[in-house]
Amino acid sequence: MRTCFIVNPVAGRGKSLTAMEKCGARLAQAGFSYDVVRTSRPGDATALAQKLSAEGYALIVATGGDGTICETAQGLIEASSPAVLGILPGGTGNDYCRCLSIPSRPAEAAEVLLSGAPRTVDVMQVDEFI
């Protein structure tokens, strides 16, 4: 499965970079190949997810915190992409990962990615706050 990680290098004060290294080591050990791109400013993950989806990536892994996950998901939704969103926790709070029971340890999160068992989650759009 063609895979790319979108890494926010400033998420978690650099925690995402460490998470990517540890996850990458486990993936390499399993013979799993992947590409990596980095964000450089807010909004990058959305644009990158759209671009990667159009390039045929089947698994796009948001690596960072809740903001990175949200932006990556937004890009896939806006592109009506068939790609699967993967998540590698690398933020400070990682609230969304906890809600989905995604392990916070990178090597354990890599095992979830390697299992290849996607699950469906609901999404919604809020256009106006009252």
TORKOL-4160 file (C-alpha; in steps of 0.2 Angstrom, whole numbers, padded with zeros to 4 digits, m for minus):
130
<pt num="1" X="0000" Y="0000" Z="0000"/>
<pt num="2" X="0008" Y="0017" Z="m0005"/>
<pt num="3" X="0010" Y="0026" Z="0011"/>
<pt num="4" X="0016" Y="0044" Z="0015"/>
<pt num="5" X="0018" Y="0052" Z="0033"/>
<pt num="6" X="0013" Y="0070" Z="0034"/>
<pt num="7" X="0025" Y="0076" Z="0049"/>
<pt num="8" X="0022" Y="0092" Z="0058"/>
<pt num="9" X="0040" Y="0095" Z="0065"/>
<pt num="10" X="0035" Y="0107" Z="0078"/>
<pt num="11" X="0020" Y="0097" Z="0086"/>
<pt num="12" X="0023" Y="0092" Z="0104"/>
<pt num="13" X="0039" Y="0103" Z="0104"/>
<pt num="14" X="0048" Y="0091" Z="0092"/>
<pt num="15" X="0039" Y="0075" Z="0099"/>
<pt num="16" X="0032" Y="0071" Z="0082"/>
<pt num="17" X="0050" Y="0070" Z="0075"/>
<pt num="18" X="0055" Y="0057" Z="0088"/>
<pt num="19" X="0039" Y="0048" Z="0086"/>
<pt num="20" X="0042" Y="0047" Z="0067"/>
<pt num="21" X="0060" Y="0040" Z="0070"/>
<pt num="22" X="0054" Y="0026" Z="0082"/>
<pt num="23" X="0039" Y="0022" Z="0071"/>
<pt num="24" X="0050" Y="0022" Z="0056"/>
<pt num="25" X="0062" Y="0010" Z="0063"/>
<pt num="26" X="0048" Y="m0003" Z="0067"/>
<pt num="27" X="0041" Y="m0001" Z="0050"/>
<pt num="28" X="0058" Y="m0003" Z="0042"/>
<pt num="29" X="0060" Y="m0019" Z="0052"/>
<pt num="30" X="0044" Y="m0026" Z="0045"/>
<pt num="31" X="0049" Y="m0021" Z="0027"/>
<pt num="32" X="0036" Y="m0008" Z="0026"/>
<pt num="33" X="0040" Y="0006" Z="0014"/>
<pt num="34" X="0034" Y="0024" Z="0015"/>
<pt num="35" X="0038" Y="0042" Z="0011"/>
<pt num="36" X="0038" Y="0057" Z="0022"/>
<pt num="37" X="0034" Y="0075" Z="0020"/>
<pt num="38" X="0035" Y="0089" Z="0032"/>
<pt num="39" X="0023" Y="0104" Z="0035"/>
<pt num="40" X="0031" Y="0121" Z="0037"/>
<pt num="41" X="0015" Y="0132" Z="0042"/>
<pt num="42" X="m0003" Y="0130" Z="0047"/>
<pt num="43" X="m0014" Y="0123" Z="0033"/>
<pt num="44" X="0000" Y="0113" Z="0025"/>
<pt num="45" X="m0006" Y="0097" Z="0031"/>
<pt num="46" X="m0023" Y="0100" Z="0022"/>
<pt num="47" X="m0015" Y="0104" Z="0005"/>
<pt num="48" X="m0002" Y="0090" Z="0007"/>
<pt num="49" X="m0016" Y="0077" Z="0010"/>
<pt num="50" X="m0025" Y="0083" Z="m0005"/>
<pt num="51" X="m0010" Y="0082" Z="m0016"/>
<pt num="52" X="m0004" Y="0065" Z="m0009"/>
<pt num="53" X="m0021" Y="0058" Z="m0012"/>
<pt num="54" X="m0021" Y="0065" Z="m0030"/>
<pt num="55" X="m0004" Y="0056" Z="m0032"/>
<pt num="56" X="m0012" Y="0040" Z="m0028"/>
<pt num="57" X="m0006" Y="0037" Z="m0010"/>
<pt num="58" X="m0018" Y="0024" Z="m0002"/>
<pt num="59" X="m0013" Y="0028" Z="0017"/>
<pt num="60" X="m0009" Y="0045" Z="0023"/>
<pt num="61" X="m0003" Y="0046" Z="0041"/>
<pt num="62" X="m0005" Y="0062" Z="0051"/>
<pt num="63" X="0010" Y="0063" Z="0062"/>
<pt num="64" X="0008" Y="0077" Z="0075"/>
<pt num="65" X="m0005" Y="0083" Z="0087"/>
<pt num="66" X="m0024" Y="0085" Z="0086"/>
<pt num="67" X="m0022" Y="0100" Z="0074"/>
<pt num="68" X="m0011" Y="0090" Z="0062"/>
<pt num="69" X="m0024" Y="0076" Z="0062"/>
<pt num="70" X="m0038" Y="0088" Z="0059"/>
<pt num="71" X="m0030" Y="0097" Z="0044"/>
<pt num="72" X="m0025" Y="0080" Z="0036"/>
<pt num="73" X="m0043" Y="0074" Z="0038"/>
<pt num="74" X="m0050" Y="0090" Z="0031"/>
<pt num="75" X="m0039" Y="0088" Z="0016"/>
<pt num="76" X="m0044" Y="0070" Z="0013"/>
<pt num="77" X="m0063" Y="0075" Z="0015"/>
<pt num="78" X="m0062" Y="0090" Z="0004"/>
<pt num="79" X="m0053" Y="0079" Z="m0010"/>
<pt num="80" X="m0067" Y="0066" Z="m0008"/>
<pt num="81" X="m0052" Y="0054" Z="m0006"/>
<pt num="82" X="m0052" Y="0036" Z="m0005"/>
<pt num="83" X="m0036" Y="0036" Z="0005"/>
<pt num="84" X="m0036" Y="0030" Z="0023"/>
<pt num="85" X="m0031" Y="0042" Z="0036"/>
<pt num="86" X="m0018" Y="0034" Z="0048"/>
<pt num="87" X="m0013" Y="0043" Z="0064"/>
<pt num="88" X="0004" Y="0043" Z="0073"/>
<pt num="89" X="0003" Y="0053" Z="0089"/>
<pt num="90" X="0016" Y="0066" Z="0091"/>
<pt num="91" X="0007" Y="0081" Z="0099"/>
<pt num="92" X="0006" Y="0087" Z="0117"/>
<pt num="93" X="m0011" Y="0081" Z="0122"/>
<pt num="94" X="m0016" Y="0068" Z="0108"/>
<pt num="95" X="m0034" Y="0069" Z="0114"/>
<pt num="96" X="m0041" Y="0062" Z="0097"/>
<pt num="97" X="m0029" Y="0047" Z="0098"/>
<pt num="98" X="m0034" Y="0043" Z="0116"/>
<pt num="99" X="m0053" Y="0043" Z="0110"/>
<pt num="100" X="m0048" Y="0030" Z="0097"/>
<pt num="101" X="m0037" Y="0020" Z="0108"/>
<pt num="102" X="m0022" Y="0023" Z="0097"/>
<pt num="103" X="m0006" Y="0019" Z="0107"/>
<pt num="104" X="0004" Y="0034" Z="0112"/>
<pt num="105" X="0020" Y="0024" Z="0110"/>
<pt num="106" X="0027" Y="0026" Z="0093"/>
<pt num="107" X="0032" Y="0007" Z="0091"/>
<pt num="108" X="0015" Y="0002" Z="0097"/>
<pt num="109" X="0006" Y="0014" Z="0085"/>
<pt num="110" X="0017" Y="0007" Z="0071"/>
<pt num="111" X="0009" Y="m0010" Z="0075"/>
<pt num="112" X="m0008" Y="m0003" Z="0072"/>
<pt num="113" X="m0003" Y="0004" Z="0055"/>
<pt num="114" X="0005" Y="m0013" Z="0051"/>
<pt num="115" X="m0011" Y="m0022" Z="0055"/>
<pt num="116" X="m0020" Y="m0013" Z="0041"/>
<pt num="117" X="m0037" Y="m0014" Z="0050"/>
<pt num="118" X="m0046" Y="0003" Z="0046"/>
<pt num="119" X="m0061" Y="0008" Z="0055"/>
<pt num="120" X="m0075" Y="0021" Z="0050"/>
<pt num="121" X="m0077" Y="0037" Z="0061"/>
<pt num="122" X="m0090" Y="0050" Z="0059"/>
<pt num="123" X="m0085" Y="0068" Z="0053"/>
<pt num="124" X="m0095" Y="0084" Z="0053"/>
<pt num="125" X="m0094" Y="0102" Z="0047"/>
<pt num="126" X="m0098" Y="0117" Z="0058"/>
<pt num="127" X="m0100" Y="0133" Z="0048"/>
<pt num="128" X="m0106" Y="0144" Z="0062"/>
<pt num="129" X="m0104" Y="0146" Z="0080"/>
<pt num="130" X="m0118" Y="0154" Z="0090"/>
